[in-house]
Amino acid sequence: MTIVFKVSENIKKKMMAYYEDKKREKTPPYAIFQADEADTIITLYESGKAMFQGVSADIDANLWIEMEKKLNNRIIDIDEKKKEKEKYKENLEYFYSISTIGSDEVGTGDYFGPIVVSATFVSKDKIDLMNDLGVKDSKKITDDKIIKIAPTLIKEIPYVTFILNNKEYNAYQKKGYNMNKIKAILHNKVLYALTHKEEKYPYDKIVVDQFVYPRKYFEHIIDAKDKVMNITFTTKAESKCASVAAASIISRYIFLKQMDDLGKDVGLDLPKGANDSVDSVGKDIVLKYGLEKLDTIAKLNFKNTDKIKKMLK
């Protein structure tokens, strides 16, 4: 049995004192301590989460649950995680039993390259194809596999893609648009385009991975002339909904092609992400083409821009 819950600061101090003489010599990564209490192993993490593992885990956990209630008036439901997993499973089964339109984006965490957003329609009769291809969140499969399966998806399912190039992204930033607003605008754009094609797709739900609260999402697109409003927002949508997963893969595939094209333009392999190797390549680009070149291939509001400038001094 394993029970995990977050403890209050005052309870954390009491736990540290209570288990002082029962602590193990070695401590797991990011843990304050690990201790043995009869048949239970107790681990307190720096995050404040306490984990109880063993036959008597519920008994030992209840000691601190009751203390939370008494000292902090906190009610901790140790079945909460189980309920979340059951709800997730229900959603998984539900979204894979209906026809959906879903959207997803890539490139928002990459200094170089555009933001690519796609929306796809996956009908119930295409679910088996999705499973056969191994379609799931593009973040969990390799780029090599994406390059292999994306052309089949593009051929077999309806989709719409929008590419926001770096110059357009930087212009949005100058207007004061944050990343969530930009993402909301782009999601709305592809969803509207797909749902208003001449061919009408018989979808049951429109699903979007929840990257912001729904109310805020609709605030972000308030100025859009055309809006899609009947959206189901859910977390981890890429792994729950075939159309979102397909959109994720198509977006990634197109992003990879765009990165190749940008790399050829500057004569360098452009690294993904926003790490130190990105700074190094960025420095080489500026030395070769000038600082203004970054406006056409990079997201200037990232911290990498300041790091590159410092490297040039």
Secondary structure, 3 states (H helix, E strand, C coil): CEEEEECCHHHHHHHHHHCHHHECCCCCCCEEEEEEECCEEEEEECCCEEEEEECCHHHHHHHHHHHHHHHHCCCCCCCHHHHHHHHHHHHHHHHCCCCEEEEEEECCCCCECCEEEEEEEECHHHHHHHHHHCCCCHHHCCHHHHHHHHHHHHHHCCEEEEEECHHHHHHHHHCCCCHHHHHHHHHHHHHHHHHCCCCCCCCCEEEEECCCCHHHHHHHCCCCCCCCCCEEEECCHHHHCHHHHHHHHHHHHHHHHHHHHHHHHHCCCCCCCCCHHHHHHHHHHHHHHCHHHHHHHECCCCCHHHHHHHHCC
